[in-house]
């Protein structure tokens, strides 16, 4: 089986798949308790699927953008499993996972995540050969700046969409399309599918070189003087 891990935001998920076909998945609101909940959820999911860690043949992990702590937890767990089991690891962009279920139509897909400080993380994807292809790489922006770049009908999705949807509609009107709210949960099963598509072509990441995608540097302050 392949294991997929997504701890990019406070919506976390784990999935098990065989050659990209979903076996089991779990998605939950973690409130950034990734460290305490991730390993227990992996163990629970393996138990439900009747498997053991030794049955894992690959691991896919969402690499961001997302929260600094969440991404570190997920990537550390994925790397630990890949190293201990000697299996390949594949990193997949979080915004690509958001966009994946909505590709296949004529419209480009624009996934959105909250980036804090009044900004959003956004990208633009089109489908090419059944794969999400970046028409615009993940970047930090605001709703106002993003909408100024939209000149054709575009489908918006993502975890942060409900917060900014009204603003997008006000700025873009009929150029903005939206999926049903019930379809906008980021699923680890989609991460597993995307990971398998790379693995099937012999495309895996270097374990040591794989890093999270941070769109801004972490806030670091100088220590207080004694």
Buried (B, 14 or more C-beta within 10 A) or exposed (E): BBBBBBBBBBBBBBBBBBEBEBBBBBBEEBEBBBBEBBBEBBEEBBEEBEBEEEBBBBBBBBBBBBBBEBBBBBBBBBBEBBEEBEBBBBBBBBBBBBBBBBBEEEBBBBBBBBBEEEBBBBBBBBBEEEBBEBEBEBBBBBBEEBBEEBEEBBBBBBBBBEEBBEBBBEBBEEBBBBBEEEEBEBBBBBBBBBBBBBBEEEEBBEEEEBEBBBBEEEEEEEEEEE
